[in-house]
């Protein structure tokens, strides 16, 4: 799409998208293939494919060192990691959690018959609002689950103070936040435990995978036992557990990704800065920014669109972008409290979640990562600006489709 393109150049008029290949949010980053395949040959030669193999142990130690935390327990995925951590902490009854998060944060609780109590968020940080928590605490509350949305840390000190005051467990869903810091300390060491995701859509991936980190020795031991059916020895089962082990193949991918971590972050930062320049000063929009004093992974390019200040509604822009093969996402639409079973359990939850309700209608996430080229970013930004300049014509055309 050239600078002087007309509205007829768009796919909704001529059927030909700007991008012939779809640009996805969360397209995987791939490390050095030769090193990965060498690891695969190694594990095949050893015939040790799972069950706490050498690659898993190497990964756990390297991640613990990187995050400056005593214990890192690799798990098959982050959802199971949340479930195991919650069970190991003895959570039951009710746990306070934001609705503005991926549904797995709540599902991991509900799966164990723990009731997620949805708390509103801070409109500036998009994280759980500590000022809204204490009014939700009841005699049945046993914990708080904060989520470091976009990799930007929760208000850890405030949450820790509330948890201590009310004798509650404090966990963090750090699925977005690997390689991010708070006050110069890496996320992973806060609360009773933190849970990371290494899913393929994350900038650092192990195909499928996750981890629990903690500085609590007893908790770490319990999580290790629970991820392996409750075994505490060759033939001794000490409690109910599950199969949450990470495979050697996934650990091999994670180790390979770890070697390219700085490159992935540098590309993400370069993309972030390019989007920031390209989308600057568009009325009614605000791009989520990162604190340059902290370590960031820059893996989320997030734009808020205020339909009250512009003629372009977020959903209209999504339809335009999708027509051009730019598969932007509405995060976290429509809010976990609007999904089942929570919508049926708590039909009036939205009344106490006004910020969440508003934000789910405004947020747009754009593609980034090593698969994206700088020229692609220029085209995406140009298209967004073009869409704002021709909003009424585009709205009319889309309604006719």
N, C-alpha and C positions, 0 to 999 in steps of 0.2 A: 504494500500500500504506500504510494508515494505521497509526498507532502500536499500535492494539488489534487488528490483523488476526490472524486465526486461521490455523493451518497450512493449512486448506482454501482459503484465498485464493490459494495458489500454483498456478501453471500445472500442476504435476505432479498436482494433484488436480482442478482444474476446466477445464484446457485453455486458459485465457486468460492470456497473459503480462502481467506488470506493464507492460512497454513494448510498445506496438503496433508501433513501428519499432525495428529492431535498433540497439543501441549497439555500434559496432565499436571495437576497438583500432586506432589509426592512421588514423582517418577524417581525410581531408585538411583542412588549414586553407586558406582561400581569402582572398586579399588583395582590394584594391580592383578590382572588375571593370571599372569605367570606365577606369582607368589601364591595366589589362591589355589591354582591347580597343583602346585607343588605340595601344598598342605593336604589336598585331597588324596594325592598319591601316597603321601605319608600315612594318613589314617587308614587307607585301604590296605596298605602293606601291613600295618599293625593289626588290622581287623578289629579295631576298637572303635565302634561307631557311636556309642552312647554310654550311659552309666558312669558319669563323673570321670570322663576321659582326660588325657593330658592337655588337650586344647582347651577344654572347659576350665580346668584348673589354672592354666596359663592366663586365660582371659580374665578370670576372676581376680587374680593377683594384679594384673596390669591395670584393670579398671579401678581396683581399690587404691592402687598407688596414684593413679591419675586424679581420682576424686578426693584423695587424702582422707579416706574413711577406713575403719578397721576391717569391715567385712563387706564383701560383695558376693551375693549368691545368684548365679546365673539360673534363669528359669526359661521354660519353653516359650512363653510369651508374657506380655505385661499384664494381661487380664488375669491369668492364672497367678501371676506374681502378686497382684492386688488381693486376690482371694486368699492366698496362702498367708500373706502378711497380716491381713485382717484377722484370720483365724488364729494365727500364732500370737497375736496381741490380745486375744480373748474378746474381741469386739462382738457385741450382741445388742439387742434392743434397737436403739436408734443411733445413727451416725450422721452428723451434719456435713453436707457436701454441696458445692455449687451445682446449679443446673446448667450453667454455661460451661460445658465440658463434653467430651465424647461420651457417649452413652455407657461405655464400659466402666467408667468410674462408679456409676450407680449400680450397674448390673453386677459388678463384683461383690457388692454388698447384698443386693436383693437375692442373688443366687444362694446366699447362705442364710436367708430369712432375716437379714438385718435391714431395717427400714431406713432408706435414705431420706433425710430431712433436708429439703432444698433451701439454700440460703442465697440471698441476692449478692451482687457483685459491686465492686467499686467501678464506676463508669470510666475512670481514668486508667486503671490498671487492667481491667477485665478479670481480675482475680477475686476470690471470695472476700467479702467485706467484713473485717473483724467487728465493726460496730453493729452488725446485724446478727451476730451469732448468739449472744447471751440470751436474747429474747426467745430463742428457739430451744434452749436447753431445758430438758424435763428430767424427772427422776429416771427415765429410761435411756437417757443419752449416755453413751459410753466412749464416744470418740468424735474427732474432727478429721475430715479428709480434705486437705487443701490441694488445689491444682495449680501448678506453675504454668499458666496459660501463655502460649507463644514463647515459652522459655524464660519469661520474665518472672522473677521470684515473687512468691506471696509475701505478705507482711509477717514474716516468720516470728519476730519478737512478740508482736501483738497476739498472734495465735498461740504461741507458747505460754504467754501469761494467762490467757483464758483457760487453756488446757490445765495448767498447773492449779489455777484457782478452783476449778470445778472437778479436779481429779479425773481428767479425761485423757485418753490416748490421742496422740497426734501423729497422723501419717500424711505424707505428701505424694500425690500422683505427679511424678516428674517426667511423664512420657514425652513432653515437648522439650525438656530442659537439660539433656545431656550436654556437657561441656559449657554450662552456664554457671555464673557465680553470683553471690550475694555478699556485699561488703568484702570482696576479695577472697571469699571462701567458696569453694566449689559446692554447688548443690549436690546433695547426696548424704550429707552429714547431719541434717536437721530433723527435728521431731524424733519419734521413736524409730521410724523407718521411712525410706523413700523408695519409690518404684519407678524404674526407667523402662522405656520401650525401645527395642531395636528392630521394630517391624520394617518391612521393605520400604514403606512410605516415609520413614524417618531418615534424616540426613546421614545418620550413622546406623547402618543396619546389619543384621545377621540373618538375612532372609526373614525368618520369624524368630523372635526372642525378646527377652527382657531380663531384668535383674532387680533384686532387692538389696539396698545398702543400709547399713546400720552400724553404730558404734557399741551396740549392746551385745555382749558375748553370748549370753543365755538365749536371747532372741534369735541371733544368727544360727546357733546350734539347732534350735527348734525348727526354724525355717528349712534348714538343710535336711532335717529328718522328714519334715512334712512334704517336701518336694519329691521324696523317694519312698512313698507309701507308709511313712512312719518308721522306717527301719533305723535303728541305732547300732547296727552291727550286721554281721553276715546273715543271721537268722533270728534277730531279736527285733520285734516290732513294739514300740513303746507308746504309740498313739495313732489315731486315725490320720492318714495322709493321702496323698494323691500322686499321680505321675506328672510332675512338673519339670522334669529334667530337660536341660538343653542338650541337643545332639552335638556330636563332634563336627558335623558338617556346618551347622550354624555357628559354632564357636570358631571354626576355620574362617568363615566369612567375616565374622566380627573382628578377628585378629587382623585380617587383611584390610578391613575398613579402618581399623584403628591406625594402621600405618599411613593411611591417606587422610587422616582426620584434619590436619592443618590445611591441606589443599581444599577439602570440602568446605571448611569454614571460610576460607579466603574467597572461594567462588561465591558462596552465599552472601558474604559481605559485599563483594563487588556488585552482585545482582541487586542487593538491597539498595545500595547507593545509586545505582542506575535507575531503579524504579523511583527512588526519592526525588531525583532530579527530573525525571520524565513526567511525574505526576504532581509536581509542585504547583501550588497556587490555583488548583482547580476548585472553583467555588463549591462549597457543600461537601468537600471531601477532606479526610484526615487519614494519613498513613500512620500506622502503628510504628513507633520509633523504639530504639534500643538505647540503653544507658551505656555510652561509650567508655565509662569508667569501669564497667564490669566486663567479664568474659561473656560472649554471646555466641550462639551458633547461627543466628540470622536465618533460620530455616523457614520462617513464615513471613510472607509478604502479605500484609493485611491492610485493607482500606476500609474505613468507615464512610458510608455515604448517608448524608442527612437529607432525606427527601423534602424536609421543610425548607431547606436552603437552596435547593436545586430542582430542576425540572426532570432529572433522571432518578428514577427509583432503582434501588439495588437490583431487584429482580429483572427489570428491563435490561440493565447492563449485563446481567448474567446471560440472558437470552441472546443478546447481540454477540457477546464473546463466544458462547457455545456455537453459534452459527458460523463463526470464523475459525472453529477448531481450537479455541482457547478454553480449556475446560476448567474455568474458575469454579470455586466452591462457596456455598453459603454456610460458613461456620458460625456457631454450632446450631444451625437451624433444624427444627423450630424451637430448640431448647429441650433438654432431657425431660423436663416435667411435662412436655407436650407429647412425649412418646409413650407407648405402652410398655409395661402395665401402669406406669406412673400417672398417665392422663386419667385413667379410670380410678386409680387409688386416691389421687389428690386433684379432683377436678377444679378446685379453686386456687391451686398453688400460684397461678399467675398473679393473683391479687397482692401477694407479698414479694413478688419478683419483678417490680416495674422496670428496673434497669436491665435485667436479663431479657425481658420481653421486648424492650426497645432495641437492645443491641443485636438480638437475633435477626432483626429486620434490616440491619444496617451493614453488617460485616460481609466483606468480600475477600476471599483469599485467592491470590494469583500464583501461577506456576513459578518455580525457581529450581535451583539445583544445577548440577554439572551438565545435564542434558540441554540446558537452555543457553542460547547464544546471545551475545550482547545485541546483535541485530534483531533478534526476536523480541527483546525487551523494548527496543525502540519502536517496533511495530505495535506491540501491545499498548504502550503508552500513547502512541499516536491515535490508535483506534479509540481508546477511552476518551481522549480529548475530543476527537471527532464526534463521538457519540453524544457527548455533552453539548456540543455545538449544534447538533441536528436532532435533538431529543424528540421533538414533536413529530417530525417526519418518520423517524424510526419507530416510534410508538404506533403510529397509524399503520405502517407497513406490517409490523408484527401482528397487530390485531386482525389484519386481513388474511393472515396466513392460515 
